[in-house]
Amino acid sequence: MNRPEITIEVAPELRLFVPSDYRAGHRALATDGSSTLGHVVESLGVPLTEAGRLLVDGRQVPVSHIPGHGEHVEVLGVVRPQQVPGAPLRFLLDVHLGTLARRLRLLGVDAAYENEDIGDPALAALSAKEQRVLLSRDRGLLRRREIWAGAYVYSDRPDDQLRDVLERFAPALAPWTRCTACNGPLKTADKDAVHEQLQQGTQRTYDVFAQCTACGRVYWRGAHHARLEAIVADALRSSRA
């Protein structure tokens, strides 16, 4: 028996995931007649976290749809800003995204980060347990069914990664309110209360401090503050655009 054949068209922004034969437009594809459309999309290399609406002959269908012979399938990208229902917007980043995690925290975004490779099953389970959007450049990780929600990080450059995440999810920003080391909330700290954690030069030069309520780390406007201010200013400008 001949296998059902469909034509499939992938949105331009998703074509980096698919084989070169599928990047020019619609392409014929033989299916097995029993796999869901979600499985077909993933078999082409597109994580379902990156697929938006799925259209069959112009009508929207769920990922559970079984493609039939002669159908024309369109795989669209996610609509931005992407809405994540059911929980406050929080993120979980894999071991390769430490710089992005610190920059999100700098902006006051709740961004949990594992600085050790705890393995894909544990990351997926943590995403589900804490209802966090899992950010990763690992397509295999994003295909795990147990993750609560996920998103592919398209660039390997931290500046572009941050811009992409902020554009995609439009999180509320509250710069300078979160510890970049552990993600805990910051509070204003009295200089006398934290003086034992400061070097003499810092004690002489600075008077305004903040301290993490979780790990105790102390912050002040040191030598790197101008660079951090530039990151914050750029993010705030983008969020208002």
Residue, then its C-alpha position, 0 to 999 in steps of 0.5 A: m500500500n502506498r504511504p499517504e503523501i502530504t506537502i509541507e511548508v515551514a515558516p522561514e524562521l524555522r528553516l534552520f532546523v530542517p534539511s536543506d531540501y525543505r528550506a525553499g518552500h513547500r515539499a512533498l513528504a510521505t507519512d506512515g498514515s498513523s503518526t501525528l502531525g506533531h511527530v511529523v514536524e519533530s521528525l523534520g528537526v523542528p522542536l514543537t516549542e518553536a512551532g506556532r500554529l499548524l495549518v492544514d489546507g488553511r485551517q488550524v489543527p492540533v499537534s494530534h492531527i493525523p495527516g491525510h493524503g493530499e493535505h497541505v501543511e503549514v508550520l508557522g512560528v510562535v507569535r511574539p510576544q509569546q504568552v505562557p499561561g498558568a504561572p508567573l513567567r520564570f525561566l530555567l537555563d541549561v549549563h551552557l547559558g550562564t551568561l544569559a542567566r546572569r543578564l536576565r537576573l541583572l534585569g530582575v527576571d527570575a532565571a534559575y540556572e544549573n551550573e553543572d550538567i545535571g542531565d536532560p531528565a533532571l532539567a526537564a523534571l525541574s521545568a515541570k516541577e517549578q513551572r519554568v520555561l526551559l531555555s536551551r540550544d539543545r534541540g533534543l532536550l526541548r523535545r522531552r515531553e515532560i518539560w513544562a514549556g521551552a524555547y530554543v535560544y537561537s544565537d550563541r552570542p549573549d547580546d543576541q540571546l538576551r535580545d531574543v528572549l526579551e522580545r519573545f517573552a516580554p518579561a517584566l523588568a526590575p533591574w538591580t533587584r536580583c542576585t546575579a549569582c544565585n537568583g535571590p532577591l536583593k535588599t538595601a544593605d547598611k555599610d556597617a552591617v556588611h563591612e566585614q565582607l568588604q576590602q579596605g579599598t571598597q570600604r573607603t570608596y563606596d557607601v551604597f550597598a545591596q545584599c542578597t537575602a538568599c546567599g548573602r553576597v554584597y553588591w556595590r557600583g564597582a568598576h564594571h557598573a558602567r558596562l552593566e548599566a549599558i546592558v540595562a539601558d539597552a534592555l529597557r529601551s527595547s522593552r519600551a519600543 
